[in-house]
């Protein structure tokens, strides 16, 4: 994946932060544009960008409103969005994913974390375009994961999932029958610079089982090895 093939737009009213992100992204080979407001961003050729790094709390049009506008327009509906925000409650995070965000990074953040998240989102976007699957769902019986909106529907009812819970369930569904060790799940789901204990994986799996209800028996523990999703 060549970084110089991607154009990134950073929208944030903190210009110092814009400059820091632009410097570091350009150092990785990305072409970067910055905008100090959503209104300024809307004057740009948005469909030409590969990724949008979007602050939530801005004067005038906020980030959630801008994302909603973009997702309603065919030309920008599939533009990957990473929210950058000081709002880190589960409710705000879920709202971001409901709007179709690809990732959600809470301030203050490390530049290494942003670089890793950017690379991961661009890789997923590239893979989706290559296979012609920009709009996708992952289903199992009455359980449906909307990969665009990052939402989960269980037997017709929307069930709130955290980002980690969603990604864990998606991974296990995508590779059904494969046993993942806790360390493998940590490596695949959590940022590289975050310390995660095995117990954290167990807690998230327990939460997922409670949320998927009648399908919990399909999320199997293989003692001494890890977890897998069974047909």
PyMOL commands that set and color helices and strands:
alter all, ss='L'
color gray80, all
select helices_A, chain A and resi 3-5+15-27+38-41+46-48+63-71+90-98+111-131+163-174+182-189+198-218
alter helices_A, ss='H'
color red, helices_A
select strands_A, chain A and resi 7-11+31-35+51-55+80-85+103-106+137-140+143-146+151-154+157-159+219-222+226-229
alter strands_A, ss='S'
color yellow, strands_A
deselect
rebuild
show_as cartoon
